[in-house]
């Protein structure tokens, strides 16, 4: 496969996983230099290329540098337009964008806030706030579950995998470790079937690996 550049990040990181997955589908390869969080991304060499010190971070052979996971993933997809990962016509491209935004804003935003609250990184919090975030994410998941039930292909846009499917699969893997225990996963069979479908595509099994889903979702800590 053609090497298109270097990517700094952790393969277990959701955004990095999305980038590597779309590269695999596109038949492209990305080098991943050794990376140590808060060490590599604090070196003068790294900060010269990426002043904010954020990962994932991408640089191609010409010195073109890019951060933000979705932006990098979209760039990678654009290097292989025949893959159809960004959609095959204007309507499909709009739908791909719609579902990417939905996953980021209506699923992952809540997931990250819930995990941050539970870990104590945001300080004391109320049960009402915690459960409110759980319920808002659940509303989004119910909408997505209903939509996927109407998709004969089991995919979000048309009958072939797109960037939106990869983003959703990575998001689903994440919620399966945080807000969707066994009981919750049973409520969303189409969402988790979609994950299995995408994660089992040749070339993507190595990227996604085995999911580490929890039996019980994170719960409010009464001691807070």
Buried (B, 14 or more C-beta within 10 A) or exposed (E): EEEBBBBBBBBEBBBBBBBBBBBBBBEBBBEBEEBEEEEBBEEEEBEEBBEEBEBBBBBBEEEEBBBBBBBBBBBBBEBBEEBBBBBBEEEBBEBBBEBBEBBBEBBBBBBBBBBEBBEEEEEEBEEEBBEEBBEBBBEBBEEBBEBBEEBEEBBBBBEBBBBBBBBBBBBBBBBBBBBBBEEBBEEBEBBBBBBEBBBEBEBBEEBBEEBEBBEEBBEBEEEB
